[in-house]
Amino acid sequence: MGEIVNLRREKKRRAAAAEAASARENRVRHGRTAVQRGADQRSEERRQAALDAAALAPPDRPDPSPGDIDLS
């Protein structure tokens, strides 16, 4: 004689297993480790520092607008 199975529990167990498999696939597909996130953050900080170092100094005074120029 076979084992008696509660069909509601079996349905819930299968649904939970399918959900767990889907979550596992999503973690692999979209997940990033802390090491990867940290490396990206350090890379972005280095990139920003290089941009800041290469930036030109702002002028001492703003450029005059065309209406501010006295042609007389």
Beta strands, then each sheet from edge to edge (+ up, - down):
end
